[in-house]
Structures are given as structure tokens and as C-alpha cells.
Amino acid sequence: MDKVTAPDAVRPLKTAVAAPVGFIAPVDALLPAQPRSTLRSSTQTGERRSPTRLGEALADIHASNRALATVAVDLAVLGAICLWVGVVPLWTAAPWSLAVVLVGYLGGMYGDRDSIQTRGVLWYPGKAVLPVGVVAFGGLATGLMPVHAAVWLVPSAVIALCGVRLFTWLALAWMRRQGRALRRTLVIGSGPMAQTVMRKLAEFPEGGLVPVATIPLETLESNRGLVHLLNHHAARHIVLIPTHSDDIDLAGHLQRNRGLDVRFSLVPPLGDLFLHPGRVSELGGVPFIPLGRVLRTRTSFPGKRALDLGAALLLLLLLLPVFAAAALAIKHDDGGPVFFRQRRVGKGGEPFGMLKFRSMVVGADRMKTELLDRNFSDGLLFRVADDPRITKVGRVLRRLSVDELPQLWNVVRGQMSLVGPRPLPVDPDAFSTGDSERHTVLPGITGYWQISGGNGLAYQEMITLDLAYIRNWSLWLDVRLLLRTVPALVHRHDPC
């Protein structure tokens, strides 16, 4: 186990930080001077304890992570249970099993969990009861499932699924005590707490993490220093101990390493106050807050497009009377065009024409320069209280958010999503490198910022919420945000 002490690491680190822009310090500049044989021995020792393919598969199944192995095992178990409890005819076992998996995916049964928060089995039953219960109730209510099958399905399926997690846990616990199926872990912090964390991880291998080095927080100040350290130690998990986070911009330095596909855990200050069942995970009495893969750049959003297309088409059909009423009101008000198409920044920074019901006077864009001194927002946002360009009908449409409804057509065309970062009417190059991460997904009609304050939020607050949405996305999160949008529109914080 390598230990990088603060005095030895900070001196060469300061030299690396002071180097010209673009210089990437070699890993040896970030690590204490020690014999090459020592480093090799530490790495080889850790490699014997690195995860195996079997260990990774068992860990994914036990944690109910979104993985092919997890879905395959759950489908097989549920299919067998459906047959055993007497769901007839026999060919319906596969559809019912698939229904439970799909509802489980929507309800958060599958996720991206780390090994500490999924120790044991007690965390899992609550995750399994809801999807199985929803499917059984749906089958019973529609008459597609016999009463006896619906009654027996819930306890049988939950017990079977929990049994699989119990088996995988027993196997994992045994493998980890043998020094296998462990994730190599960097502990970033210093002082007594860092030493305590190192000791606890070593004493409780069931947590699935093997510490390979302690690194001072100041190491994060080095350009890509974290990348070098992860590569050098072949580490796949990081435990952060921000004991003096006021002395270092921890979040800012981590953001410079965006794209890393490693999991993070946080040991919070005032740890005794965090030791509460259900709030945080704990290992040997030390609280660990799972942060997930917060630096990973997300590229896939399974099921999002299907939800968008199906819901958008349904809403367009149901809201046809509202569309007609809004169009007649706009036309009657000033005789101008019903729709307004504005150039906005979409996915990948590509501009597209976003549709809205026209709520401003014709030629409102040309009047923007006259109102610049009345802009009360910051960053790339432009907001004017009591905007004189808004028509009487437009104020009503905006108050009810009816002016946004034509964007459902943008959703159908694949230019927007129901939920996502709000597209802005600016040049794509106006965004900084970090802020432009919001363009890795389709822009949305609604999102985190609408339910958290809407136009009352500052620009950087909006960016923070957009990035939080991307990093924590799930299909269930989209459903929750859609449901929360309606009350957010009723209790608006917008200035107009």
C-alpha cells in the first residue's frame, strides 16, 4: 500500500502547478520519491486483489446495477416464479417478467450503486416490492392475471429476488475476505481521519474497496494530477475526505478532471452527525456518502426517447382544443402570426428552430437592444420584469405556460426532450467549456431549473442544476420532474 504524505508531495506539486500552461506533470512529480521496486510490489499486491469478471458480475447483480447480467438473472428468476405460481397460459411468463423489470427500471430498482451502500441484503427488499406489487395489481385490475397468481406473485417474486441477492452477497463476502473482487481505491485527504478510513477499508473487506494510497487534497490542484494517480495505481474508486475544504476549491479542481469513469465516496466532516440509518452508508462506524460517477460524461439515456415520443404524441392529441383556443386568441389580439420560431442551441451545440405560441409583439427581437439596461439577470440570460413587448394575450399564455406547448412538436422531431436543460437563444460559442456540457443531451421543455425557481434563478444556478440532472439521470427522474412541473407552474417564482 503506497502512502503519499503531504510534505513530500506538496513540494514537487507546487513546481508542477507553476509550470507553463499545457505542461502535464509526470506521475513521478506527484508521488513521493521511493524505490521503483516498492511501487512495483505495491501494484502487484493490489492486482491480486483487483476485481475479476465473476466478481464484477456478482457485484452488479447484488447491487441491482443496470447491467446485462442483472437483467438476465432477474428475468430468469421472475419467469420461473410466474410459472410456479400458476400464471397461465405458459407463454405469459415472459411478458409478466419483462413487465416487472421495466417497472423496476422506472421505479429505481436498478441503478448505479457502489459496494459500500449495498453491503448485506436489507437494503434491497424495499426496492423489489414496489415493481412486483404494481405489476400484480395491474394484472389483477385488468383481468389479465388470475387472482391466485396475483396474490402469490408478490411474496414469491420478492423472496426469490431477495434470495438471489443473498446468494450473491454470501459469494461476494467470501471472495472479498479472500482478497478478491475488490476495487482499488485512492483515499484523498490527510490527518487522522484519512488514516482511520484506510484502516477501516482494510479491516472490512466486505465493503469491496481496497486502499492503495493516501493522497493529500492539494494534489488535486495539479493539472490532471488525479488522472496520473488513478492510472499509476490502477484505482477505480476514490474516497474524498474534505477536512479542510475551505482551503481548496475541491469541486472546481474535480471538475477539471471531467470524463473520469470512477466512483466517488465522501466522508463528511462532523461524521458523528451523519451516522443515521437510511441517510448514509457506513463502514466500521465511518459514514460514507456515495457520490457515484460524478465526473463521468454521460452518453446514453436508455428509454428516454421512447418516453418522449409516446408522451409528446399523446399530449399533442389531448391538447388540440387548447392549441385551437390559443391560436384564435393570438390571431384575434393583433392579427399577427400565431407561432414564433426562435434559434436556440440544441444537442451538440447545433442550433435549431424552437417553436412557441407568439406572446410578444411582432418584431420583439429587434427591440432587445433598447431593453438591455433593464435586464435583471446575469450570464447568458436575458430577463426583463414587466417586459413591454409582451402582449395582453401573451401574458395569459405565459402565466399558464401555454406558450411552450408547440415545443411538443420539437420533441416529436427529435430536436428536444420533455425533460432536459433549457435551450438558450445565444451563440453556441458563448458557453464556457464546462457549461457546454449541458449540450451533451437534448434540451428540454421542463427540467430541474423550472421546478427549482424558474426565471428567479441566476445563470450559474441554472447551469449547476442542468449538470446535476445530466449526471444523475434516470427514466424515473424524468417522470418525477414531469409530475413536479405542474405544481411548480402553479407556485411560480418568475418575475413575470
C-alpha positions as CSV (number, residue, x, y, z in Angstrom):
1,M,0.0,0.0,0.0
2,D,1.5,3.3,-1.0
3,K,1.3,6.3,1.2
4,V,1.8,9.7,-0.2
5,T,2.5,12.1,2.7
6,A,1.7,15.8,2.4
7,P,5.2,17.2,3.0
8,D,6.7,15.0,0.3
9,A,4.0,15.5,-2.3
10,V,3.3,19.2,-2.0
11,R,6.9,20.4,-2.8
12,P,7.0,18.9,-6.3
13,L,3.4,19.6,-6.7
14,K,3.9,23.4,-6.4
15,T,6.6,23.1,-9.1
16,A,4.1,21.3,-11.4
17,V,1.4,23.9,-10.8
18,A,3.8,26.8,-11.5
19,A,4.9,25.2,-14.8
20,P,3.7,26.7,-18.1
21,V,0.2,26.2,-19.3
22,G,-0.3,22.9,-21.1
23,F,2.6,21.2,-19.2
24,I,1.4,17.9,-17.7
25,A,3.5,16.9,-14.8
26,P,4.7,13.3,-14.9
27,V,3.3,11.0,-12.3
28,D,6.6,10.8,-10.5
29,A,6.4,14.5,-9.8
30,L,3.2,13.9,-7.9
31,L,4.3,10.9,-6.0
32,P,6.9,10.7,-3.2
33,A,10.4,9.6,-4.2
34,Q,10.7,5.9,-3.4
35,P,12.4,2.9,-4.9
36,R,10.9,1.5,-8.1
37,S,10.7,-1.9,-6.5
38,T,8.5,-0.6,-3.8
39,L,6.0,0.8,-6.3
40,R,6.0,-2.4,-8.3
41,S,5.5,-4.5,-5.3
42,S,2.5,-2.4,-4.2
43,T,0.9,-2.6,-7.6
44,Q,1.4,-6.3,-7.9
45,T,-0.1,-6.9,-4.5
46,G,-3.1,-4.9,-5.4
47,E,-3.5,-6.6,-8.8
48,R,-4.0,-9.9,-7.0
49,R,-6.9,-8.2,-5.2
50,S,-8.5,-6.5,-8.2
51,P,-12.0,-7.4,-9.4
52,T,-12.4,-10.5,-11.6
53,R,-15.1,-10.8,-14.3
54,L,-17.0,-13.1,-12.0
55,G,-16.7,-10.7,-9.1
56,E,-17.8,-7.8,-11.2
57,A,-20.9,-9.7,-12.4
58,L,-21.8,-10.8,-8.9
59,A,-21.3,-7.2,-7.7
60,D,-23.6,-5.8,-10.4
61,I,-26.3,-8.4,-9.7
62,H,-26.1,-7.9,-6.0
63,A,-26.2,-4.1,-6.2
64,S,-29.0,-4.4,-8.8
65,N,-26.9,-2.2,-11.1
66,R,-28.0,-1.5,-14.7
67,A,-26.2,-4.4,-16.4
68,L,-27.0,-7.2,-18.8
69,A,-26.1,-9.8,-16.2
70,T,-28.5,-8.3,-13.7
71,V,-31.4,-8.2,-16.1
72,A,-30.8,-11.7,-17.4
73,V,-30.8,-13.2,-13.9
74,D,-33.9,-11.3,-12.8
75,L,-35.8,-12.3,-15.9
76,A,-34.9,-15.9,-15.4
77,V,-35.9,-15.8,-11.7
78,L,-39.2,-13.9,-12.4
79,G,-40.1,-16.3,-15.3
80,A,-39.6,-19.3,-13.0
81,I,-41.8,-17.7,-10.3
82,C,-44.5,-16.8,-12.8
83,L,-44.7,-20.4,-13.9
84,W,-44.6,-21.7,-10.4
85,V,-47.4,-19.6,-9.1
86,G,-49.6,-20.7,-12.0
87,V,-49.8,-17.7,-14.4
88,V,-51.5,-19.3,-17.4
89,P,-51.0,-19.8,-20.3
90,L,-47.3,-20.6,-20.0
91,W,-46.3,-18.1,-22.7
92,T,-47.4,-15.2,-20.4
93,A,-44.5,-15.8,-18.0
94,A,-42.0,-13.9,-20.2
95,P,-44.3,-10.8,-20.6
96,W,-45.0,-10.6,-16.9
97,S,-41.3,-11.0,-16.0
98,L,-40.4,-8.3,-18.5
99,A,-43.1,-6.0,-17.1
100,V,-41.7,-6.3,-13.6
101,V,-38.2,-5.5,-14.9
102,L,-39.5,-2.4,-16.8
103,V,-41.5,-1.1,-13.9
104,G,-38.5,-1.8,-11.7
105,Y,-36.3,0.2,-14.0
106,L,-38.8,3.1,-13.9
107,G,-39.1,2.8,-10.1
108,G,-35.4,2.8,-9.3
109,M,-34.9,-0.9,-8.6
110,Y,-31.9,-0.7,-11.0
111,G,-29.3,1.9,-10.5
112,D,-25.5,2.6,-10.3
113,R,-24.7,1.8,-6.7
114,D,-21.3,1.3,-5.1
115,S,-20.2,-1.6,-2.9
116,I,-20.4,0.1,0.5
117,Q,-24.1,1.1,0.2
118,T,-25.1,-2.4,-0.9
119,R,-23.5,-4.5,1.8
120,G,-25.8,-7.2,3.0
121,V,-29.3,-7.7,1.8
122,L,-31.6,-5.5,3.9
123,W,-31.2,-2.5,1.5
124,Y,-32.9,-4.5,-1.3
125,P,-36.4,-5.8,-0.3
126,G,-37.9,-2.3,-0.4
127,K,-36.6,-1.9,-4.0
128,A,-38.3,-5.1,-5.2
129,V,-41.7,-4.8,-3.5
130,L,-42.9,-1.8,-5.5
131,P,-42.4,-3.1,-9.1
132,V,-43.7,-6.6,-8.3
133,G,-46.7,-5.1,-6.5
134,V,-47.5,-2.7,-9.3
135,V,-47.4,-5.4,-11.9
136,A,-49.5,-7.8,-9.8
137,F,-52.1,-5.0,-9.1
138,G,-52.2,-4.0,-12.8
139,G,-52.7,-7.6,-13.9
140,L,-55.5,-8.2,-11.4
141,A,-57.2,-4.9,-12.2
142,T,-57.2,-5.6,-15.9
143,G,-58.3,-9.2,-15.5
144,L,-55.2,-10.4,-17.4
145,M,-53.8,-12.2,-14.3
146,P,-55.8,-14.8,-12.2
147,V,-56.5,-13.8,-8.7
148,H,-54.5,-16.6,-7.2
149,A,-51.5,-15.7,-9.3
150,A,-51.6,-12.0,-8.3
151,V,-51.9,-13.0,-4.6
152,W,-48.9,-15.3,-4.7
153,L,-46.8,-13.4,-7.2
154,V,-45.8,-10.6,-4.8
155,P,-44.3,-12.6,-1.9
156,S,-42.9,-15.3,-4.1
157,A,-41.2,-12.9,-6.5
158,V,-39.8,-10.7,-3.7
159,I,-38.5,-13.6,-1.8
160,A,-36.9,-15.1,-4.9
161,L,-35.2,-11.8,-5.9
162,C,-34.0,-11.3,-2.4
163,G,-32.7,-14.8,-2.3
164,V,-30.6,-14.1,-5.4
165,R,-29.1,-11.0,-3.7
166,L,-28.5,-13.1,-0.5
167,F,-26.6,-15.7,-2.6
168,T,-24.5,-13.1,-4.4
169,W,-23.8,-11.3,-1.1
170,L,-22.5,-14.5,0.5
171,A,-20.4,-15.2,-2.5
172,L,-19.1,-11.7,-2.6
173,A,-18.3,-11.5,1.1
174,W,-16.3,-14.7,0.9
175,M,-14.4,-13.6,-2.2
176,R,-13.6,-10.2,-0.7
177,R,-12.3,-11.8,2.5
178,Q,-10.0,-13.8,0.3
179,G,-8.7,-10.6,-1.2
180,R,-10.7,-10.9,-4.5
181,A,-13.5,-8.9,-6.1
182,L,-12.1,-5.7,-4.5
183,R,-11.9,-2.2,-6.2
184,R,-8.5,-0.5,-5.9
185,T,-9.2,2.8,-4.0
186,L,-7.4,6.1,-3.5
187,V,-8.1,7.9,-0.2
188,I,-7.8,11.7,-0.9
189,G,-7.3,13.5,2.4
190,S,-4.9,13.7,5.3
191,G,-4.7,13.7,9.0
192,P,-6.2,11.2,11.5
193,M,-9.5,10.7,9.5
194,A,-7.5,9.6,6.4
195,Q,-5.6,7.0,8.4
196,T,-8.9,5.8,10.0
197,V,-10.5,5.4,6.6
198,M,-7.5,3.4,5.3
199,R,-7.7,1.2,8.4
200,K,-11.4,0.6,8.2
201,L,-11.3,-0.2,4.5
202,A,-8.6,-2.8,5.2
203,E,-10.4,-4.2,8.2
204,F,-13.8,-4.5,6.5
205,P,-13.1,-6.0,3.0
206,E,-16.8,-6.7,2.7
207,G,-17.1,-3.1,1.7
208,G,-15.5,-4.0,-1.6
209,L,-12.7,-1.4,-1.5
210,V,-9.0,-2.0,-1.0
211,P,-7.0,1.2,-0.2
212,V,-3.8,1.5,-2.3
213,A,-2.7,5.1,-1.4
214,T,-3.4,8.2,0.6
215,I,-3.2,11.4,-1.3
216,P,-3.3,14.9,0.1
217,L,-6.1,17.1,-1.1
218,E,-3.6,19.6,-2.5
219,T,-2.7,17.1,-5.2
220,L,-5.9,17.9,-6.9
221,E,-4.5,21.4,-7.7
222,S,-2.1,19.8,-10.2
223,N,-3.2,19.8,-13.8
224,R,-4.7,16.3,-14.5
225,G,-2.8,15.1,-11.4
226,L,-5.8,12.9,-10.5
227,V,-5.7,11.2,-13.8
228,H,-2.0,10.4,-13.4
229,L,-2.6,9.0,-9.9
230,L,-5.5,6.8,-11.0
231,N,-3.5,5.4,-13.9
232,H,-0.4,4.8,-11.7
233,H,-2.3,2.9,-9.0
234,A,-4.9,1.3,-11.4
235,A,-7.5,2.7,-9.0
236,R,-11.3,2.6,-9.8
237,H,-12.7,4.3,-6.7
238,I,-11.9,7.5,-4.8
239,V,-12.8,8.3,-1.2
240,L,-12.8,12.1,-0.5
241,I,-12.1,13.4,3.0
242,P,-12.6,17.2,2.7
243,T,-11.4,18.0,6.3
244,H,-10.3,21.5,5.2
245,S,-12.3,22.1,2.0
246,D,-12.4,25.8,2.8
247,D,-8.7,25.9,1.9
248,I,-9.1,24.4,-1.5
249,D,-11.7,24.6,-4.3
250,L,-12.4,20.9,-4.1
251,A,-15.4,20.9,-6.5
252,G,-13.5,23.2,-9.0
253,H,-10.4,21.0,-9.1
254,L,-12.5,17.9,-9.6
255,Q,-14.4,19.5,-12.5
256,R,-11.1,19.8,-14.3
257,N,-10.9,16.0,-14.4
258,R,-14.3,15.6,-16.1
259,G,-14.7,12.5,-18.0
260,L,-13.2,10.1,-15.4
261,D,-15.3,6.9,-15.1
262,V,-14.6,6.2,-11.5
263,R,-16.9,6.1,-8.5
264,F,-16.6,8.6,-5.6
265,S,-17.5,8.4,-1.9
266,L,-17.4,11.3,0.5
267,V,-16.5,11.0,4.2
268,P,-18.3,14.1,5.6
269,P,-17.0,16.4,8.3
270,L,-18.8,16.1,11.6
271,G,-19.2,12.4,10.8
272,D,-21.0,11.6,14.1
273,L,-24.0,13.7,13.0
274,F,-24.3,11.7,9.7
275,L,-24.5,8.3,11.3
276,H,-28.2,7.8,10.9
277,P,-29.7,4.6,9.4
278,G,-31.1,5.2,5.9
279,R,-29.3,8.5,5.4
280,V,-25.8,7.4,4.6
281,S,-23.8,4.2,4.3
282,E,-21.3,3.3,7.0
283,L,-18.3,1.1,7.3
284,G,-16.9,0.3,10.7
285,G,-18.7,3.3,12.2
286,V,-17.4,5.8,9.5
287,P,-20.1,7.4,7.3
288,F,-19.6,7.2,3.6
289,I,-21.9,9.3,1.3
290,P,-22.0,7.7,-2.2
291,L,-21.5,10.2,-4.9
292,G,-21.5,7.8,-7.8
293,R,-19.6,8.5,-11.0
294,V,-19.9,12.3,-10.7
295,L,-17.2,13.1,-13.3
296,R,-18.4,10.7,-16.0
297,T,-19.6,12.3,-19.2
298,R,-22.9,10.6,-19.9
299,T,-23.5,9.4,-23.4
300,S,-26.5,7.0,-23.2
301,F,-30.1,7.6,-21.9
302,P,-31.9,4.3,-22.4
303,G,-35.7,4.6,-22.8
304,K,-35.7,8.4,-22.8
305,R,-36.6,8.8,-26.5
306,A,-39.4,6.3,-26.2
307,L,-40.9,8.1,-23.3
308,D,-40.5,11.5,-25.1
309,L,-42.1,10.3,-28.3
310,G,-45.0,8.5,-26.7
311,A,-45.9,11.2,-24.2
312,A,-45.5,14.0,-26.8
313,L,-47.8,12.4,-29.3
314,L,-50.4,11.7,-26.6
315,L,-50.2,15.3,-25.3
316,L,-50.5,16.8,-28.8
317,L,-53.7,14.8,-29.3
318,L,-55.2,15.7,-25.9
319,L,-54.3,19.3,-26.1
320,L,-55.7,20.1,-29.6
321,P,-58.5,22.2,-28.1
322,V,-56.0,24.2,-26.1
323,F,-53.9,24.7,-29.3
324,A,-57.0,25.9,-31.2
325,A,-58.1,28.3,-28.4
326,A,-54.6,29.8,-28.1
327,A,-54.3,30.3,-31.9
328,L,-57.7,32.1,-32.1
329,A,-56.8,34.3,-29.1
330,I,-53.4,35.4,-30.6
331,K,-54.9,36.0,-34.1
332,H,-57.8,38.0,-32.6
333,D,-55.5,40.1,-30.4
334,D,-53.3,41.8,-33.1
335,G,-53.8,39.7,-36.3
336,G,-50.1,38.7,-36.3
337,P,-48.6,35.2,-36.7
338,V,-49.7,32.5,-34.3
339,F,-46.3,30.8,-33.9
340,F,-42.9,32.2,-33.2
341,R,-39.7,30.3,-34.2
342,Q,-36.5,31.2,-32.4
343,R,-33.0,30.0,-33.0
344,R,-31.8,28.1,-29.9
345,V,-28.7,26.0,-29.0
346,G,-29.5,22.3,-29.1
347,K,-27.7,19.0,-28.5
348,G,-24.0,19.1,-29.5
349,G,-24.2,22.9,-29.8
350,E,-26.2,22.6,-33.0
351,P,-28.8,25.4,-33.4
352,F,-32.4,24.6,-34.2
353,G,-35.7,26.4,-34.5
354,M,-37.7,26.2,-31.3
355,L,-41.5,26.7,-31.6
356,K,-43.6,28.8,-29.3
357,F,-47.0,30.4,-29.4
358,R,-46.2,34.1,-30.1
359,S,-46.6,36.0,-26.8
360,M,-44.8,39.2,-27.8
361,V,-45.4,41.9,-30.4
362,V,-44.2,41.3,-33.9
363,G,-40.5,42.3,-34.2
364,A,-39.8,41.9,-30.5
365,D,-36.3,40.7,-31.1
366,R,-35.3,44.0,-32.8
367,M,-36.4,45.8,-29.6
368,K,-34.0,43.8,-27.3
369,T,-31.1,46.3,-27.6
370,E,-33.4,49.0,-26.2
371,L,-34.0,46.9,-23.1
372,L,-30.5,45.8,-22.2
373,D,-30.2,48.2,-19.4
374,R,-33.4,46.7,-17.8
375,N,-32.0,43.1,-17.8
376,F,-32.0,41.9,-14.2
377,S,-30.3,38.6,-14.9
378,D,-26.7,37.6,-15.3
379,G,-24.5,35.4,-17.5
380,L,-26.2,34.5,-20.9
381,L,-29.7,35.0,-19.6
382,F,-31.9,38.0,-20.6
383,R,-34.9,38.7,-18.5
384,V,-36.9,41.9,-18.2
385,A,-39.5,42.4,-15.5
386,D,-42.8,43.7,-16.9
387,D,-41.5,43.3,-20.4
388,P,-43.3,45.9,-22.6
389,R,-43.0,43.7,-25.6
390,I,-45.4,41.1,-24.2
391,T,-49.0,41.3,-25.4
392,K,-52.1,41.0,-23.3
393,V,-52.9,37.6,-24.6
394,G,-49.2,36.7,-24.3
395,R,-49.2,37.4,-20.5
396,V,-52.0,34.9,-20.1
397,L,-50.3,32.3,-22.2
398,R,-47.1,32.7,-20.3
399,R,-48.7,32.6,-16.9
400,L,-50.3,29.3,-17.9
401,S,-47.1,28.2,-19.8
402,V,-49.4,27.5,-22.8
403,D,-46.9,29.4,-25.0
404,E,-44.4,26.5,-24.6
405,L,-46.8,23.8,-25.8
406,P,-45.8,23.9,-29.5
407,Q,-42.4,22.6,-28.4
408,L,-44.1,19.2,-28.2
409,W,-43.6,19.2,-32.0
410,N,-39.9,19.8,-31.5
411,V,-39.9,16.7,-29.2
412,V,-41.6,14.6,-31.9
413,R,-39.0,15.7,-34.4
414,G,-36.2,14.7,-32.1
415,Q,-34.9,18.2,-31.5
416,M,-35.9,18.5,-27.9
417,S,-36.9,16.2,-25.0
418,L,-39.7,16.6,-22.5
419,V,-37.1,17.0,-19.7
420,G,-33.6,18.5,-20.1
421,P,-31.6,21.7,-19.9
422,R,-33.5,24.7,-21.2
423,P,-32.1,25.8,-24.7
424,L,-30.9,29.4,-24.8
425,P,-31.2,31.9,-27.7
426,V,-27.4,32.6,-27.8
427,D,-24.4,31.7,-29.9
428,P,-23.1,28.2,-29.1
429,D,-19.6,29.6,-28.7
430,A,-20.8,31.8,-25.9
431,F,-20.7,28.9,-23.4
432,S,-17.6,28.1,-21.5
433,T,-16.1,24.6,-21.8
434,G,-17.6,23.4,-18.5
435,D,-21.0,25.0,-19.2
436,S,-21.3,23.5,-22.7
437,E,-21.6,20.0,-21.1
438,R,-25.3,20.8,-20.9
439,H,-25.4,20.3,-24.6
440,T,-24.5,16.6,-24.4
441,V,-28.2,15.9,-24.1
442,L,-31.3,17.1,-25.9
443,P,-32.7,20.4,-24.5
444,G,-36.0,20.1,-22.6
445,I,-39.3,21.8,-22.2
446,T,-39.1,21.4,-18.5
447,G,-36.3,20.4,-16.1
448,Y,-34.6,20.9,-12.7
449,W,-34.5,24.7,-13.1
450,Q,-38.2,25.1,-13.7
451,I,-39.2,23.3,-10.5
452,S,-36.4,25.0,-8.5
453,G,-37.2,28.6,-9.2
454,G,-37.5,29.1,-12.9
455,N,-36.7,32.6,-14.1
456,G,-35.8,33.5,-10.5
457,L,-32.5,31.6,-10.6
458,A,-29.2,33.1,-11.6
459,Y,-27.3,31.8,-14.6
460,Q,-24.8,29.8,-12.7
461,E,-27.5,28.2,-10.6
462,M,-29.3,27.1,-13.7
463,I,-26.1,25.6,-15.1
464,T,-25.5,23.8,-11.8
465,L,-29.0,22.2,-11.9
466,D,-28.6,21.3,-15.6
467,L,-25.3,19.4,-15.0
468,A,-26.8,17.8,-11.9
469,Y,-29.7,16.5,-14.0
470,I,-27.3,15.0,-16.6
471,R,-25.1,13.3,-14.1
472,N,-27.9,11.8,-12.1
473,W,-30.3,11.0,-15.0
474,S,-32.7,8.1,-14.8
475,L,-36.0,7.5,-16.5
476,W,-37.7,7.6,-13.1
477,L,-36.1,11.1,-12.6
478,D,-37.7,12.3,-15.8
479,V,-41.1,11.0,-14.7
480,R,-40.7,12.7,-11.3
481,L,-39.7,16.0,-12.8
482,L,-42.7,15.9,-15.2
483,L,-45.0,15.3,-12.3
484,R,-43.4,18.1,-10.3
485,T,-43.7,20.6,-13.1
486,V,-47.5,21.1,-12.7
487,P,-47.3,22.3,-9.1
488,A,-44.2,24.3,-9.9
489,L,-46.2,26.2,-12.6
490,V,-48.9,27.0,-10.1
491,H,-46.5,28.3,-7.5
492,R,-44.2,30.2,-9.8
493,H,-41.2,32.3,-8.7
494,D,-40.9,34.0,-12.1
495,P,-40.9,37.8,-12.1
496,C,-43.4,37.9,-14.9
